């Protein structure tokens, strides 16, 4: 008997980039700065925001820094500086300024939301051998802020899956789906965790649900191809790998899976 090890891809629920709509909310100011200084801070903040929106993140930092020289405890400017650092990929630096903003204004919703996204990114950077447990620590911090964050639950599930704890992973995917039932990434991931436990038909059910929500979900198409191949439905599996490659021509895992099946059916 020829045993083929199929390459299975689990899509981590990476959060979309911060919406620039959130930035517009940061124009308001808490506290007062006398006369001309207040106007100067507003103008500097606005100039920084304009640069953020246009994608000039590094340049925007200079304006936020100038505003903070005048008004160092302005939570909106602190949060905006964090946003600029986040946009540059400096998630630890961003977190520092979000924390400063929240220390001044603990109920600042925008800074709290931005902090969650930075923590998710920091956790995602650790999703590799040797880092999964530390990644979970960052996701736990997200849940301490917002116990209903589906991305944190999904990513904990991914980390547990990567550690070989498939049943534990499913529990967290279920919690993500309890919050956001149509979260296709969590559906994909639960399907692949079920597959890892040998529950092939259940796995197909979750992958099919993901595909009913997003027929162009290349990861779900690849995942379903893997399950079908295990069940011996080789030609049907090839169709799913082809669909995945039509959507994502550079999808190396789907191509590798297809090639392995083609070798088997020669």
C-alpha positions as a Markdown table, in Angstrom:
| # | Residue | x | y | z |
|---|---|---|---|---|
| 1 | Unk | 0.0 | 0.0 | 0.0 |
| 2 | Unk | 1.3 | 3.4 | -0.9 |
| 3 | Unk | 0.7 | 6.0 | 1.8 |
| 4 | Unk | 0.8 | 9.6 | 0.7 |
| 5 | Unk | 1.4 | 12.4 | 3.2 |
| 6 | Unk | -0.8 | 15.2 | 2.1 |
| 7 | Unk | 0.1 | 18.7 | 2.9 |
| 8 | Unk | -2.7 | 20.4 | 4.8 |
| 9 | Unk | -2.8 | 24.1 | 5.1 |
| 10 | Unk | -4.5 | 25.8 | 8.1 |
| 11 | Unk | -5.4 | 29.4 | 7.5 |
| 12 | Unk | -4.6 | 31.4 | 10.6 |
| 13 | Unk | -7.3 | 34.1 | 11.2 |
| 14 | Unk | -5.1 | 37.1 | 10.6 |
| 15 | Unk | -7.0 | 40.2 | 11.3 |
| 16 | Unk | -7.5 | 42.7 | 8.5 |
| 17 | Unk | -5.5 | 45.9 | 8.7 |
| 18 | Unk | -6.9 | 48.6 | 10.8 |
| 19 | Unk | -9.7 | 50.5 | 9.0 |
| 20 | Unk | -8.9 | 54.0 | 8.2 |
| 21 | Unk | -12.4 | 54.8 | 9.3 |
| 22 | Unk | -11.2 | 54.3 | 12.8 |
| 23 | Unk | -8.6 | 57.0 | 12.3 |
| 24 | Unk | -11.1 | 59.7 | 11.6 |
| 25 | Unk | -12.5 | 59.2 | 15.1 |
| 26 | Unk | -9.2 | 60.3 | 16.6 |
| 27 | Unk | -9.7 | 63.9 | 15.7 |
| 28 | Unk | -11.5 | 64.7 | 19.0 |
| 29 | Unk | -9.4 | 65.8 | 22.0 |
| 30 | Unk | -9.8 | 65.0 | 25.7 |
| 31 | Unk | -8.7 | 67.6 | 28.1 |
| 32 | Unk | -7.8 | 71.2 | 27.4 |
| 33 | Unk | -4.6 | 73.0 | 26.2 |
| 34 | Unk | -4.6 | 76.7 | 26.4 |
| 35 | Unk | -5.3 | 78.8 | 23.3 |
| 36 | Unk | -2.8 | 78.7 | 20.5 |
| 37 | Unk | -1.2 | 75.5 | 21.8 |
| 38 | Unk | -4.5 | 73.7 | 21.6 |
| 39 | Unk | -4.9 | 74.8 | 18.0 |
| 40 | Unk | -1.3 | 73.8 | 17.1 |
| 41 | Unk | -1.8 | 70.3 | 18.5 |
| 42 | Unk | -5.0 | 69.9 | 16.5 |
| 43 | Unk | -3.3 | 71.1 | 13.3 |
| 44 | Unk | -0.4 | 68.7 | 13.9 |
| 45 | Unk | -2.7 | 65.8 | 14.7 |
| 46 | Unk | -4.7 | 66.5 | 11.5 |
| 47 | Unk | -1.6 | 66.7 | 9.4 |
| 48 | Unk | -0.4 | 63.4 | 10.9 |
| 49 | Unk | -3.8 | 61.8 | 10.1 |
| 50 | Unk | -3.8 | 63.1 | 6.5 |
| 51 | Unk | -0.4 | 61.4 | 6.1 |
| 52 | Unk | -1.7 | 58.2 | 7.7 |
| 53 | Unk | -4.6 | 58.0 | 5.3 |
| 54 | Unk | -2.3 | 58.5 | 2.3 |
| 55 | Unk | 0.0 | 55.8 | 3.6 |
| 56 | Unk | 2.9 | 58.0 | 4.6 |
| 57 | Unk | 3.3 | 56.3 | 8.0 |
| 58 | Unk | 6.9 | 57.3 | 8.8 |
| 59 | Unk | 6.3 | 60.9 | 8.0 |
| 60 | Unk | 3.1 | 61.0 | 10.1 |
| 61 | Unk | 5.1 | 60.1 | 13.2 |
| 62 | Unk | 7.0 | 63.3 | 13.1 |
| 63 | Unk | 3.7 | 65.3 | 13.4 |
| 64 | Unk | 2.4 | 63.1 | 16.2 |
| 65 | Unk | 5.7 | 63.6 | 18.0 |
| 66 | Unk | 5.5 | 67.3 | 17.7 |
| 67 | Unk | 1.9 | 67.3 | 19.0 |
| 68 | Unk | 3.0 | 65.1 | 22.0 |
| 69 | Unk | 5.8 | 67.6 | 22.9 |
| 70 | Unk | 3.0 | 70.2 | 23.4 |
| 71 | Unk | 0.4 | 67.8 | 24.9 |
| 72 | Unk | 2.1 | 64.6 | 26.0 |
| 73 | Unk | -1.0 | 63.1 | 27.6 |
| 74 | Unk | -3.4 | 63.4 | 24.7 |
| 75 | Unk | -4.8 | 59.9 | 24.3 |
| 76 | Unk | -6.0 | 60.5 | 20.7 |
| 77 | Unk | -2.5 | 61.5 | 19.5 |
| 78 | Unk | -0.9 | 58.7 | 21.5 |
| 79 | Unk | -3.3 | 56.2 | 19.8 |
| 80 | Unk | -2.7 | 57.7 | 16.4 |
| 81 | Unk | 1.1 | 57.3 | 16.9 |
| 82 | Unk | 0.4 | 53.7 | 17.8 |
| 83 | Unk | -1.6 | 53.3 | 14.6 |
| 84 | Unk | 1.3 | 54.6 | 12.6 |
| 85 | Unk | 3.7 | 52.2 | 14.2 |
| 86 | Unk | 1.3 | 49.3 | 13.7 |
| 87 | Unk | 1.0 | 50.2 | 10.1 |
| 88 | Unk | 4.8 | 50.1 | 9.8 |
| 89 | Unk | 4.8 | 46.6 | 11.4 |
| 90 | Unk | 6.1 | 47.7 | 14.8 |
| 91 | Unk | 3.5 | 46.0 | 16.8 |
| 92 | Unk | 5.4 | 46.2 | 20.1 |
| 93 | Unk | 5.9 | 49.9 | 19.7 |
| 94 | Unk | 2.2 | 50.3 | 18.8 |
| 95 | Unk | 1.2 | 48.4 | 21.9 |
| 96 | Unk | 3.3 | 50.8 | 24.1 |
| 97 | Unk | 1.4 | 53.8 | 22.9 |
| 98 | Unk | -2.0 | 52.2 | 23.0 |
| 99 | Unk | -1.3 | 51.3 | 26.7 |
| 100 | Unk | -0.3 | 55.0 | 27.4 |
| 101 | Unk | -3.5 | 56.2 | 25.8 |
| 102 | Unk | -5.6 | 53.7 | 27.9 |
| 103 | Unk | -3.7 | 54.7 | 31.1 |
| 104 | Unk | -5.0 | 58.2 | 30.5 |
| 105 | Unk | -8.5 | 57.2 | 29.3 |
| 106 | Unk | -9.3 | 53.6 | 30.3 |
| 107 | Unk | -12.6 | 53.6 | 28.5 |
| 108 | Unk | -11.1 | 54.7 | 25.2 |
| 109 | Unk | -12.9 | 52.2 | 22.8 |
| 110 | Unk | -10.7 | 52.9 | 19.8 |
| 111 | Unk | -7.4 | 52.4 | 21.7 |
| 112 | Unk | -8.8 | 49.2 | 23.2 |
| 113 | Unk | -9.7 | 47.8 | 19.8 |
| 114 | Unk | -6.4 | 48.8 | 18.4 |
| 115 | Unk | -4.6 | 47.2 | 21.3 |
| 116 | Unk | -6.4 | 43.9 | 20.6 |
| 117 | Unk | -5.2 | 44.0 | 17.0 |
| 118 | Unk | -1.6 | 44.6 | 18.0 |
| 119 | Unk | -1.7 | 41.7 | 20.5 |
| 120 | Unk | -3.1 | 39.5 | 17.7 |
| 121 | Unk | -0.3 | 40.4 | 15.4 |
| 122 | Unk | 2.3 | 39.8 | 18.1 |
| 123 | Unk | 0.8 | 36.4 | 18.7 |
| 124 | Unk | 0.7 | 35.6 | 15.0 |
| 125 | Unk | 4.4 | 36.3 | 14.7 |
| 126 | Unk | 5.0 | 33.5 | 17.2 |
| 127 | Unk | 3.0 | 30.9 | 15.3 |
| 128 | Unk | 5.9 | 28.6 | 14.5 |
| 129 | Unk | 7.7 | 25.7 | 16.2 |
| 130 | Unk | 8.8 | 26.7 | 19.6 |
| 131 | Unk | 6.5 | 29.7 | 19.8 |
| 132 | Unk | 2.9 | 28.3 | 19.9 |
| 133 | Unk | 2.6 | 28.4 | 23.7 |
| 134 | Unk | 3.9 | 32.0 | 23.8 |
| 135 | Unk | 1.5 | 32.9 | 21.1 |
| 136 | Unk | -1.4 | 31.7 | 23.2 |
| 137 | Unk | -0.3 | 34.1 | 25.9 |
| 138 | Unk | -0.9 | 37.0 | 23.6 |
| 139 | Unk | -4.3 | 35.7 | 22.6 |
| 140 | Unk | -5.2 | 35.3 | 26.2 |
| 141 | Unk | -4.4 | 39.0 | 26.7 |
| 142 | Unk | -6.8 | 39.8 | 23.9 |
| 143 | Unk | -9.5 | 37.8 | 25.6 |
| 144 | Unk | -8.9 | 39.6 | 28.9 |
| 145 | Unk | -9.8 | 42.8 | 27.1 |
| 146 | Unk | -12.7 | 41.3 | 25.0 |
| 147 | Unk | -13.9 | 37.9 | 25.9 |
| 148 | Unk | -15.9 | 37.7 | 22.7 |
| 149 | Unk | -13.1 | 38.2 | 20.2 |
| 150 | Unk | -13.5 | 35.3 | 17.7 |
| 151 | Unk | -10.0 | 35.8 | 16.1 |
| 152 | Unk | -8.3 | 35.2 | 19.4 |
| 153 | Unk | -10.3 | 31.9 | 19.9 |
| 154 | Unk | -9.5 | 30.8 | 16.4 |
| 155 | Unk | -5.8 | 31.5 | 16.8 |
| 156 | Unk | -5.6 | 29.7 | 20.1 |
| 157 | Unk | -7.2 | 26.8 | 18.2 |
| 158 | Unk | -4.6 | 27.0 | 15.5 |
| 159 | Unk | -1.8 | 27.0 | 18.1 |
| 160 | Unk | -3.3 | 24.0 | 19.9 |
| 161 | Unk | -3.7 | 22.2 | 16.5 |
| 162 | Unk | 0.0 | 22.9 | 15.7 |
| 163 | Unk | 0.9 | 21.4 | 19.1 |
| 164 | Unk | -1.0 | 18.2 | 18.2 |
| 165 | Unk | -4.0 | 18.9 | 20.5 |
| 166 | Unk | -6.7 | 18.5 | 17.9 |
| 167 | Unk | -9.6 | 18.0 | 20.3 |
| 168 | Unk | -8.6 | 21.1 | 22.3 |
| 169 | Unk | -8.3 | 23.1 | 19.0 |
| 170 | Unk | -11.9 | 22.2 | 18.1 |
| 171 | Unk | -13.1 | 23.5 | 21.4 |
| 172 | Unk | -11.7 | 26.9 | 20.6 |
| 173 | Unk | -12.9 | 26.9 | 17.0 |
| 174 | Unk | -16.3 | 26.2 | 18.4 |
| 175 | Unk | -16.1 | 29.2 | 20.7 |
| 176 | Unk | -15.1 | 31.4 | 17.7 |
| 177 | Unk | -18.0 | 30.0 | 15.7 |
| 178 | Unk | -20.4 | 30.6 | 18.7 |
| 179 | Unk | -19.5 | 34.3 | 18.4 |
| 180 | Unk | -19.3 | 34.5 | 14.6 |
| 181 | Unk | -21.1 | 31.5 | 13.0 |
| 182 | Unk | -20.1 | 32.4 | 9.4 |
| 183 | Unk | -16.4 | 32.8 | 10.2 |
| 184 | Unk | -15.0 | 30.8 | 7.3 |
| 185 | Unk | -11.5 | 30.6 | 8.6 |
| 186 | Unk | -12.7 | 28.9 | 11.8 |
| 187 | Unk | -14.9 | 26.6 | 9.7 |
| 188 | Unk | -11.9 | 25.6 | 7.6 |
| 189 | Unk | -9.8 | 25.0 | 10.6 |
| 190 | Unk | -12.4 | 23.0 | 12.4 |
| 191 | Unk | -12.8 | 20.8 | 9.3 |
| 192 | Unk | -9.1 | 20.2 | 9.2 |
| 193 | Unk | -8.9 | 19.4 | 12.9 |
| 194 | Unk | -11.7 | 16.9 | 12.5 |
| 195 | Unk | -9.8 | 15.4 | 9.5 |
| 196 | Unk | -6.7 | 15.1 | 11.8 |
| 197 | Unk | -8.9 | 13.1 | 14.2 |
| 198 | Unk | -10.0 | 10.8 | 11.5 |
| 199 | Unk | -13.6 | 12.2 | 11.3 |
| 200 | Unk | -13.5 | 12.6 | 7.5 |
| 201 | Unk | -17.2 | 13.0 | 6.8 |
| 202 | Unk | -17.6 | 15.6 | 9.6 |
| 203 | Unk | -14.6 | 17.4 | 8.2 |
| 204 | Unk | -16.2 | 17.6 | 4.7 |
| 205 | Unk | -19.3 | 19.0 | 6.3 |
| 206 | Unk | -17.5 | 22.0 | 7.8 |
| 207 | Unk | -15.4 | 22.6 | 4.6 |
| 208 | Unk | -18.6 | 22.5 | 2.6 |
| 209 | Unk | -20.2 | 25.1 | 4.9 |
| 210 | Unk | -17.2 | 27.3 | 4.4 |
| 211 | Unk | -17.5 | 26.9 | 0.7 |
| 212 | Unk | -21.2 | 27.7 | 0.7 |
| 213 | Unk | -20.3 | 31.0 | 2.3 |
| 214 | Unk | -17.3 | 31.7 | 0.1 |
| 215 | Unk | -17.0 | 29.5 | -3.0 |
| 216 | Unk | -13.6 | 31.0 | -3.7 |
| 217 | Unk | -12.1 | 30.0 | -0.4 |
| 218 | Unk | -9.0 | 28.3 | -1.9 |
| 219 | Unk | -7.9 | 26.9 | 1.5 |
| 220 | Unk | -11.3 | 25.1 | 1.9 |
| 221 | Unk | -11.1 | 23.8 | -1.6 |
| 222 | Unk | -7.6 | 22.4 | -1.0 |
| 223 | Unk | -8.7 | 21.0 | 2.4 |
| 224 | Unk | -11.7 | 19.2 | 0.8 |
| 225 | Unk | -9.4 | 17.8 | -1.9 |
| 226 | Unk | -7.1 | 16.4 | 0.8 |
| 227 | Unk | -10.1 | 14.7 | 2.6 |
| 228 | Unk | -11.5 | 13.3 | -0.6 |
| 229 | Unk | -8.0 | 11.9 | -1.5 |
| 230 | Unk | -7.8 | 10.1 | 1.8 |
| 231 | Unk | -11.3 | 8.6 | 1.1 |
| 232 | Unk | -10.0 | 7.4 | -2.2 |
| 233 | Unk | -11.9 | 9.8 | -4.4 |
| 234 | Unk | -8.8 | 10.8 | -6.3 |
| 235 | Unk | -10.3 | 12.3 | -9.4 |
| 236 | Unk | -12.8 | 14.3 | -7.4 |
| 237 | Unk | -9.9 | 15.5 | -5.2 |
| 238 | Unk | -8.0 | 16.7 | -8.3 |
| 239 | Unk | -11.0 | 18.8 | -9.3 |
| 240 | Unk | -10.9 | 20.6 | -5.9 |
| 241 | Unk | -7.1 | 21.1 | -6.2 |
| 242 | Unk | -7.7 | 22.6 | -9.7 |
| 243 | Unk | -10.4 | 24.9 | -8.4 |
| 244 | Unk | -8.1 | 26.1 | -5.7 |
| 245 | Unk | -5.3 | 26.7 | -8.2 |
| 246 | Unk | -7.7 | 28.6 | -10.5 |
| 247 | Unk | -8.4 | 31.0 | -7.7 |
| 248 | Unk | -4.9 | 31.1 | -6.4 |
| 249 | Unk | -2.4 | 30.0 | -9.2 |
| 250 | Unk | 0.6 | 30.3 | -6.9 |
| 251 | Unk | -1.0 | 28.0 | -4.2 |
| 252 | Unk | 2.0 | 25.7 | -3.7 |
| 253 | Unk | 0.3 | 23.3 | -1.3 |
| 254 | Unk | -2.6 | 22.7 | -3.7 |
| 255 | Unk | -0.2 | 22.1 | -6.5 |
| 256 | Unk | 1.9 | 19.7 | -4.5 |
| 257 | Unk | -1.2 | 17.8 | -3.4 |
| 258 | Unk | -2.4 | 17.5 | -7.0 |
| 259 | Unk | 1.0 | 16.3 | -8.2 |
| 260 | Unk | 1.0 | 13.6 | -5.5 |
| 261 | Unk | -2.4 | 12.3 | -6.6 |
| 262 | Unk | -1.5 | 12.4 | -10.2 |
| 263 | Unk | 1.5 | 10.2 | -9.4 |
| 264 | Unk | -0.7 | 7.8 | -7.6 |
| 265 | Unk | -3.3 | 7.3 | -10.4 |
| 266 | Unk | -0.8 | 6.9 | -13.2 |
